[in-house]
């Protein structure tokens, strides 16, 4: 378990680098949501600003949440960690009973276009509870049954409920975040290795029982074999990235957004970024995320206690895993899982919860007193 105590005076504003990167990503995201969705918005709703206006509203709400959470002592969340875990699991069960089916997944609570995605709340709630549980189990992390199994079992229950929706993308994010937190807490590498083996078998089982997942694997292996079927989306994504070249076609000049790439404002928004802003634009986005992850891990290392360290690692890891999965899918590096690009893709639940998590991270940075 890595841990370094802060010795400098705590800052009042938190990590300004994190704040700056987040505001840049949000501004860029609203711009790209409008660019990517203008055709779809005009076609479906008669308003080219339909999605971008809603994204702006959610961004404002999310930023307010971020600054509000940054003012709350992060130790408060440890006191309420069990309640957050219970509430998260209750919402995951509730959505299976009364949830709204969208895109083949019963993952939403709400009416019509207004709704929340309980799995987004569960991700943050689980991170808080795991940080609490792992901090309590610091002296038992080398034990398989007493240190490794309880947090992993909790994560698997959450993943099981989310897979019933089904939502493979959120499940992968939760498992990836849990593994990162277990590693930071000092679990044995042999335990993680065994988990990897079991996980591969489990993934194979999930693919075998759901034909649409097998379709995604087939499309991943050879999308050009199914150009008008299961390989269509990734082919259109690769067309977008390829036609962008080094400098791109120019902001707003995407061709794939003209109803070729389905829902370009959500999971595949990075394709539009690559097409309009080119390789250079894509690299700039990745560098912004790299700075955010660096500052997040730095904050976690200098956190004043073990709970703060694990909470910082969990929030940062959750963002990093989601970025890696999204970019991997868009570039055809991994099979499609359906996950948004943090702070950039369209989506209210995801944006609000991620910004709330960043607010907690900012409070940790305040108390850590990390030198700028």
Backbone torsions as a table, in degrees:
resi	resn	phi	psi	omega
1	UNK	NA	119.9	179.4
2	UNK	-85.7	140.5	-179.5
3	UNK	-159.9	125.1	176.3
4	UNK	-128.4	126.8	-178.7
5	UNK	-79.5	139.4	177.3
6	UNK	-76.1	142.0	179.5
7	UNK	-120.7	-12.3	-178.9
8	UNK	-87.9	172.2	-177.9
9	UNK	-72.9	131.4	-179.8
10	UNK	-58.6	141.0	179.8
11	UNK	-87.8	151.5	-177.9
12	UNK	-87.5	-25.3	-174.6
13	UNK	-98.8	-3.2	-174.7
14	UNK	76.4	-169.9	-178.6
15	UNK	-77.3	107.2	-177.0
16	UNK	-67.2	-25.5	176.8
17	UNK	-65.3	-41.0	177.6
18	UNK	-63.5	-46.1	179.3
19	UNK	-59.2	-46.0	-178.6
20	UNK	-62.2	-45.9	-179.8
21	UNK	-62.7	-43.0	-179.3
22	UNK	-61.9	-45.0	-179.2
23	UNK	-65.0	-37.5	177.0
24	UNK	-65.6	-45.5	179.4
25	UNK	-61.6	-41.3	180.0
26	UNK	-65.1	-45.9	179.6
27	UNK	-62.1	-44.6	177.8
28	UNK	-63.4	-40.5	-179.4
29	UNK	-62.5	-44.4	178.6
30	UNK	-61.2	-41.5	178.3
31	UNK	-61.6	-45.6	-177.4
32	UNK	-73.9	-32.2	175.0
33	UNK	-61.0	-42.8	178.3
34	UNK	-64.8	-46.0	-178.4
35	UNK	-62.1	-43.7	-176.2
36	UNK	-73.4	-30.1	-170.9
37	UNK	-105.2	-3.5	-172.9
38	UNK	-57.3	-41.5	-179.5
39	UNK	-69.6	-46.5	178.7
40	UNK	-61.4	-43.1	-179.7
41	UNK	-62.2	-45.1	-179.7
42	UNK	-66.5	-37.8	-178.8
43	UNK	-69.5	-45.6	-175.2
44	UNK	-82.4	-40.8	-169.3
45	UNK	-119.6	-3.3	-179.4
46	UNK	70.2	19.2	-178.5
47	UNK	-143.3	108.3	-178.1
48	UNK	-64.7	-14.3	-179.6
49	UNK	-100.7	11.0	-174.0
50	UNK	-54.2	-53.2	-177.2
51	UNK	-75.8	-40.4	-176.1
52	UNK	-66.9	-35.0	177.4
53	UNK	-64.6	-41.8	178.9
54	UNK	-69.6	-36.1	177.0
55	UNK	-64.6	-38.8	177.7
56	UNK	-62.3	-43.6	179.3
57	UNK	-62.7	-45.8	178.9
58	UNK	-64.7	-35.4	178.6
59	UNK	-64.8	-41.7	178.5
60	UNK	-64.0	-45.5	177.4
61	UNK	-60.5	-43.0	-179.0
62	UNK	-64.6	-41.2	178.8
63	UNK	-64.9	-40.5	176.2
64	UNK	-61.2	-41.8	175.8
65	UNK	-62.6	-42.2	-179.2
66	UNK	-58.8	-48.5	-178.7
67	UNK	-71.1	-31.6	176.4
68	UNK	-66.9	-46.3	178.7
69	UNK	-64.8	-31.6	-179.5
70	UNK	-67.4	-18.5	-179.5
71	UNK	-92.1	-7.2	-179.7
72	UNK	-94.9	126.4	177.5
73	UNK	-54.9	122.0	-174.7
74	UNK	-62.6	-18.3	177.5
75	UNK	-65.8	-22.2	177.4
76	UNK	-59.4	-37.3	-177.0
77	UNK	-67.7	-26.3	177.6
78	UNK	-68.2	-37.3	178.8
79	UNK	-63.9	-33.0	-176.3
80	UNK	-102.6	9.8	-176.4
81	UNK	-56.8	-46.6	178.5
82	UNK	-60.7	-39.3	179.4
83	UNK	-65.9	-39.1	178.4
84	UNK	-64.4	-39.3	179.3
85	UNK	-65.8	-44.0	179.7
86	UNK	-63.3	-43.6	179.4
87	UNK	-63.1	-39.7	179.8
88	UNK	-62.8	-46.4	-179.6
89	UNK	-68.0	-36.2	178.2
90	UNK	-62.2	-40.9	179.1
91	UNK	-67.9	-36.1	179.1
92	UNK	-67.0	-34.0	176.4
93	UNK	-73.7	-43.0	-177.5
94	UNK	-60.2	-40.5	-177.2
95	UNK	-66.1	-27.0	177.2
96	UNK	-72.0	-22.8	-177.4
97	UNK	-92.3	-47.8	-173.8
98	UNK	-122.4	14.1	-176.3
99	UNK	-69.4	161.1	178.6
100	UNK	-96.2	132.0	-179.4
101	UNK	-86.2	119.7	176.7
102	UNK	-131.3	124.8	178.5
103	UNK	62.5	29.6	178.4
104	UNK	84.3	5.8	-179.7
105	UNK	-126.5	125.8	179.4
106	UNK	-87.0	73.0	-169.4
107	UNK	-119.8	9.0	-172.8
108	UNK	-125.4	143.8	170.3
109	UNK	-112.0	125.9	179.8
110	UNK	151.5	-172.5	-179.1
111	UNK	-126.0	127.7	177.6
112	UNK	61.1	-131.2	-178.4
113	UNK	-81.1	-10.1	179.1
114	UNK	-94.0	121.7	-179.2
115	UNK	-172.6	166.4	176.0
116	UNK	-124.4	155.7	-179.7
117	UNK	-109.3	103.1	-176.1
118	UNK	-55.3	-30.6	-179.5
119	UNK	-63.5	-29.1	176.3
120	UNK	-67.0	-43.2	177.2
121	UNK	-65.3	-38.9	-178.5
122	UNK	-62.8	-36.4	180.0
123	UNK	-59.0	-50.1	-178.4
124	UNK	-70.4	-41.0	178.4
125	UNK	-61.4	-39.5	179.7
126	UNK	-69.1	-37.8	177.4
127	UNK	-60.2	-44.7	179.4
128	UNK	-62.1	-46.8	-177.7
129	UNK	-68.2	-39.4	178.6
130	UNK	-64.1	-38.3	176.9
131	UNK	-60.8	-42.6	177.7
132	UNK	-64.4	-47.9	-177.0
133	UNK	-64.7	-43.3	-178.8
134	UNK	-69.6	-35.3	176.3
135	UNK	-65.6	-37.4	177.3
136	UNK	-68.6	-28.6	-174.7
137	UNK	-100.5	20.1	-174.0
138	UNK	-54.2	-37.9	-177.6
139	UNK	-85.7	2.4	-178.3
140	UNK	-120.8	7.4	-172.8
141	UNK	-67.5	-18.6	177.3
142	UNK	-81.6	-9.8	179.1
143	UNK	-89.1	133.9	-179.2
144	UNK	-68.3	-50.4	-174.3
145	UNK	-77.8	-35.0	-175.3
146	UNK	-94.7	-25.0	-177.3
147	UNK	-107.3	-41.4	-173.3
148	UNK	-90.2	-44.8	-172.2
149	UNK	-65.4	-45.5	-177.2
150	UNK	-57.4	-52.2	179.4
151	UNK	-66.6	-37.8	179.5
152	UNK	-68.3	-38.2	177.3
153	UNK	-61.9	-40.6	178.3
154	UNK	-61.8	-45.0	179.4
155	UNK	-63.8	-38.6	-179.2
156	UNK	-67.3	-34.6	176.2
157	UNK	-63.7	-44.9	178.3
158	UNK	-61.8	-43.8	179.3
159	UNK	-63.2	-40.3	179.2
160	UNK	-60.6	-43.1	179.1
161	UNK	-66.1	-41.0	-179.7
162	UNK	-68.3	-34.5	179.3
163	UNK	-69.1	-20.8	176.4
164	UNK	-73.1	-15.0	-177.6
165	UNK	-67.6	-47.7	-4.0
166	UNK	-97.9	154.7	178.1
167	UNK	-147.4	92.1	-177.2
168	UNK	-67.7	-37.0	-177.1
169	UNK	-59.9	-50.3	179.4
170	UNK	-63.4	-36.2	178.7
171	UNK	-62.5	-42.1	179.5
172	UNK	-65.7	-39.9	178.4
173	UNK	-62.0	-44.5	-180.0
174	UNK	-63.2	-44.2	-179.7
175	UNK	-66.8	-41.5	178.8
176	UNK	-62.4	-43.0	179.0
177	UNK	-64.9	-41.5	179.2
178	UNK	-61.8	-43.3	179.8
179	UNK	-62.9	-41.7	178.0
180	UNK	-61.5	-42.9	-179.8
181	UNK	-67.3	-39.5	177.3
182	UNK	-63.4	-41.3	177.8
183	UNK	-61.7	-44.9	180.0
184	UNK	-65.4	-30.2	-178.9
185	UNK	-78.6	-11.0	175.3
186	UNK	100.7	21.7	178.4
187	UNK	-67.6	156.5	-178.9
188	UNK	-69.1	141.8	178.1
189	UNK	-64.6	-30.4	178.5
190	UNK	-63.9	-34.6	178.0
191	UNK	-67.6	-41.9	178.6
192	UNK	-67.4	-35.4	177.1
193	UNK	-64.0	-42.8	177.4
194	UNK	-63.8	-39.2	178.0
195	UNK	-61.5	-39.4	179.6
196	UNK	-61.5	-44.1	179.5
197	UNK	-62.9	-46.2	178.5
198	UNK	-64.9	-38.6	-179.8
199	UNK	-62.9	-39.9	178.4
200	UNK	-63.8	-39.8	176.9
201	UNK	-65.3	-42.3	179.3
202	UNK	-64.1	-40.5	178.4
203	UNK	-62.9	-40.7	177.9
204	UNK	-61.9	-38.9	178.0
205	UNK	-65.7	-42.2	179.7
206	UNK	-63.3	-38.6	178.5
207	UNK	-67.3	-39.8	-176.1
208	UNK	-66.9	-33.5	-175.8
209	UNK	-88.3	-7.5	-178.9
210	UNK	-127.8	105.8	-177.4
211	UNK	-56.3	-34.4	-177.3
212	UNK	-67.3	-28.5	176.3
213	UNK	-71.3	-37.8	175.7
214	UNK	-62.3	-35.7	176.7
215	UNK	-62.2	-40.4	179.7
216	UNK	-66.1	-37.6	177.4
217	UNK	-64.9	-43.9	179.6
218	UNK	-63.0	-40.2	179.2
219	UNK	-68.3	-32.2	177.9
220	UNK	-68.4	-42.9	-177.5
221	UNK	-67.6	-44.9	-178.3
222	UNK	-148.8	78.6	-178.6
223	UNK	-63.4	-28.0	-176.6
224	UNK	-70.2	-14.2	177.2
225	UNK	-76.2	-20.1	-178.1
226	UNK	-129.3	61.0	-171.4
227	UNK	-64.3	-27.4	-179.3
228	UNK	-109.2	5.8	-178.6
229	UNK	-121.9	-120.8	-173.9
230	UNK	-69.8	-14.5	177.2
231	UNK	-95.8	-1.0	-172.6
232	UNK	-59.1	-49.2	-173.0
233	UNK	-64.0	-45.4	-178.2
234	UNK	-69.6	-33.2	176.8
235	UNK	-63.8	-44.6	178.4
236	UNK	-63.9	-35.4	177.3
237	UNK	-65.0	-43.8	180.0
238	UNK	-68.1	-34.9	174.3
239	UNK	-59.2	-44.5	-179.0
240	UNK	-61.9	-49.0	-178.7
241	UNK	-64.4	-40.8	-177.7
242	UNK	-68.3	-38.3	-177.2
243	UNK	-74.6	-14.8	179.7
244	UNK	-72.9	-28.0	-179.6
245	UNK	60.7	-146.9	-177.5
246	UNK	-79.9	-45.6	-173.6
247	UNK	-106.9	-9.5	177.6
248	UNK	86.2	171.9	-179.8
249	UNK	-85.2	-9.4	-177.7
250	UNK	108.2	144.5	-179.3
251	UNK	-58.2	126.1	-179.8
252	UNK	88.9	-3.9	-173.9
253	UNK	-101.7	17.8	178.4
254	UNK	-61.3	142.1	174.3
255	UNK	-98.2	-30.7	-177.1
256	UNK	-69.0	-21.6	179.8
257	UNK	-73.7	-8.7	178.2
258	UNK	-81.3	58.2	174.2
259	UNK	65.6	17.7	172.9
260	UNK	-87.3	-46.8	-179.6
261	UNK	-94.9	113.8	-178.0
262	UNK	-62.9	136.6	176.9
263	UNK	46.2	57.6	-175.9
264	UNK	-66.8	-14.2	-178.4
265	UNK	-84.9	-5.2	-176.7
266	UNK	-112.0	-105.5	-171.8
267	UNK	-63.0	-30.8	-173.3
268	UNK	-108.8	28.7	-179.3
269	UNK	-67.3	-27.0	178.4
270	UNK	-65.8	-26.6	175.5
271	UNK	-63.0	-42.7	179.1
272	UNK	-67.8	-37.4	176.4
273	UNK	-59.5	-46.4	179.6
274	UNK	-64.5	-36.5	-179.0
275	UNK	-71.1	-43.6	-174.7
276	UNK	-85.2	-33.6	-175.6
277	UNK	-113.3	-2.7	173.8
278	UNK	72.8	-172.7	179.3
279	UNK	-59.4	-38.3	-179.1
280	UNK	-62.7	-43.3	178.4
281	UNK	-64.7	-41.7	178.1
282	UNK	-62.7	-41.5	179.0
283	UNK	-63.6	-40.2	179.0
284	UNK	-61.0	-40.9	177.9
285	UNK	-63.2	-44.8	-180.0
286	UNK	-64.1	-36.6	177.8
287	UNK	-65.4	-37.6	176.7
288	UNK	-62.2	-43.8	177.8
289	UNK	-66.0	-36.6	178.5
290	UNK	-62.4	-41.5	177.4
291	UNK	-63.9	-42.2	179.9
292	UNK	-61.9	-45.1	179.8
293	UNK	-66.1	-41.6	178.4
294	UNK	-58.8	-49.2	-179.0
295	UNK	-67.3	-33.4	177.6
296	UNK	-65.8	-45.6	178.4
297	UNK	-65.9	-38.4	178.6
298	UNK	-62.3	-41.9	176.6
299	UNK	-61.9	-42.9	-179.7
300	UNK	-63.3	-41.0	-179.2
301	UNK	-62.2	-38.6	-176.7
302	UNK	-93.0	6.5	179.5
303	UNK	-58.4	145.2	-175.3
304	UNK	-72.1	-11.1	178.1
305	UNK	-150.4	171.2	-175.1
306	UNK	-65.6	-38.2	178.4
307	UNK	-61.0	-43.9	178.3
308	UNK	-62.0	-40.7	178.5
309	UNK	-62.1	-48.7	-177.9
310	UNK	-68.2	-36.2	177.6
311	UNK	-66.2	-42.8	177.2
312	UNK	-63.0	-42.1	177.7
313	UNK	-63.5	-41.8	-178.6
314	UNK	-64.1	-46.3	-179.5
315	UNK	-65.6	-45.4	179.5
316	UNK	-65.4	-42.9	179.1
317	UNK	-62.5	-39.1	179.0
318	UNK	-60.3	-44.1	178.6
319	UNK	-65.7	-45.9	-177.2
320	UNK	-62.6	-43.8	-180.0
321	UNK	-62.7	-41.6	-179.3
322	UNK	-65.8	-38.7	177.1
323	UNK	-63.5	-47.7	-178.2
324	UNK	-61.2	-41.3	179.9
325	UNK	-66.1	-46.4	-178.6
326	UNK	-60.9	-48.8	-179.8
327	UNK	-63.9	-38.7	179.1
328	UNK	-61.8	-41.7	179.1
329	UNK	-67.1	-47.4	-176.7
330	UNK	-61.1	-37.0	-178.4
331	UNK	-89.4	1.7	179.4
332	UNK	75.4	19.4	-178.7
333	UNK	-83.9	-25.6	176.8
334	UNK	-137.9	159.5	179.3
335	UNK	-62.4	152.7	-179.7
336	UNK	-62.4	132.5	179.5
337	UNK	-126.4	-14.4	178.2
338	UNK	76.5	69.0	179.1
339	UNK	-137.1	142.9	-175.8
340	UNK	-83.7	162.2	175.2
341	UNK	-88.9	116.4	-173.2
342	UNK	-52.5	135.7	174.1
343	UNK	69.2	-5.0	-177.1
344	UNK	-118.6	-47.5	-179.3
345	UNK	-65.6	154.9	176.6
346	UNK	-70.5	136.5	176.7
347	UNK	155.8	121.3	-175.4
348	UNK	-74.4	-48.4	-177.5
349	UNK	-60.8	-48.3	-178.7
350	UNK	-61.2	-47.0	-176.6
351	UNK	-64.0	-45.7	-177.9
352	UNK	-64.6	-44.3	-178.0
353	UNK	-70.4	-37.5	177.6
354	UNK	-65.0	-41.3	179.0
355	UNK	-69.0	-32.9	174.5
356	UNK	-64.1	-41.1	176.7
357	UNK	-63.0	-40.0	177.1
358	UNK	-63.3	-36.4	176.5
359	UNK	-59.6	-42.8	176.3
360	UNK	-62.3	-42.1	178.6
361	UNK	-60.9	-39.1	178.3
362	UNK	-64.7	-36.9	178.3
363	UNK	-67.4	-37.9	175.3
364	UNK	-61.0	-41.5	-179.5
365	UNK	-65.3	-34.4	175.9
366	UNK	-59.5	-47.4	-176.0
367	UNK	-78.6	-20.9	178.4
368	UNK	-73.5	-33.2	-178.9
369	UNK	65.5	36.3	180.0
370	UNK	-67.0	132.8	177.7
371	UNK	-66.5	135.3	-179.1
372	UNK	-61.3	NA	NA
